[in-house]
């Protein structure tokens, strides 16, 4: 095997390994630990840039709403549309925050909590 072929083979193997590791990290930070949380939305917006993100802000945390291919969740636009600033929601989230890759907990469902009227 020639030197150029060896270098090309090593590069290809390294690239495949990096992609597998990135896939595992991405899966972990978007899909792990699904659970319900209660949040009061302070603001929401679309963060333009690479890979436009739909962000929802609460007092303590920032969440994203995005389609999750591996579980067949493609209703992110509907979930984002029904959330309003100033209201409290019970949200079904998965994933965790990884600032270096701009990963946020993902909101998969939101149910408005009605304030009790006296």
N, C-alpha and C positions, 0 to 999 in steps of 0.2 A: 504494500500500500504506500502510495506516495505521501510526502509530507503535507501537501495541500489537502489531500483527501482525509488525512488524519485530523487536521485542524478543522476541516468542515464537519467531520463526524463528531468531534468533541464539542464544537459549537452547537450542533443540532441536539445532541444529548443534553447539554447544559440548558438550552432553550426549553426543551421539553420538561426538564426538571423544574425550572423556574415557573413555567406555566402551570404545572401540577400544584406546586406550593402556593402560587397565587390563587388558584382555584379553591384550594382547601381553606385558605385564609378568608377569601371572599365569601365562601359558603358559610363558614363559621360566624362571621360578623354580620351576616344578613339573615340567617335562618335559625340560629340556636336559641334556646330558652324562650319559646313563645309563652307569653303570659299577659294578664290584664293589668292595666294601670289606670289611675284616675288623674287627669290633668285638666288645668284651666288654660285654654289657648290665649296667649297674649298677642300673637301675630302669626300670620302665615304669608309666604311669598314663594315665588319661583326664582331660584338662584341660577342665573344664566352662567354660561361658561362651558367648560368641557363637561358634557353629560349633564344637561339641565336637571336640576334637582328641585323637587317640590318639598319645601321645608315648612314645618309647623313648630312654633316656639311656645314653650311654657315658661313659668318662672324659673324652673330649675334645669331645664334640658331642652335640647333641640332634637326634633325627630324628622325623618324623611318619609315620604310616601313614594314608593316605586313598585313597579311590577316585579314579582319574584317568580322567575321562570321555573325553577325546580319544583315548586309546589303548585304550579298552575294558577297563581294569583295574578290576574290581569285587570283588576278593577281599581287600580290606583287613582285614576282620574275621577271616578265616582266617589271614592272615599275623600279625596282632597276637596271636591266640590261641596260636600255636605258639612265640612268643618268650617265654623265661623269663629273669628276672634271674639273674646269676651265670654265665651260659653265654656261650660265644663263637660268633659266627655270621659266615658269609660272606653279606653282604647286597648285594642289587642295588638301587642307589639312583639317583634322578634329581633334578634341580633343585639349588638352592643356597639358602643362608641369606639372608634379607632381614628383619632384625630389625624394621624400622619397620612392616612388614605382617604380622609373625609368620609368615613363611614359613620352612619347614625343608626340608632334604633329605628326600625321600619314599622310604621303604623299599617296594620292590615285590616283593621275594622275600627269604627268609631260609633259609639252610641251616646247620644246627648243625655246628660243627667239633668232632669228638670229640677229647678229649685223649688223647695217646698214653700207654698204660699200660706201665710198665716191669716 
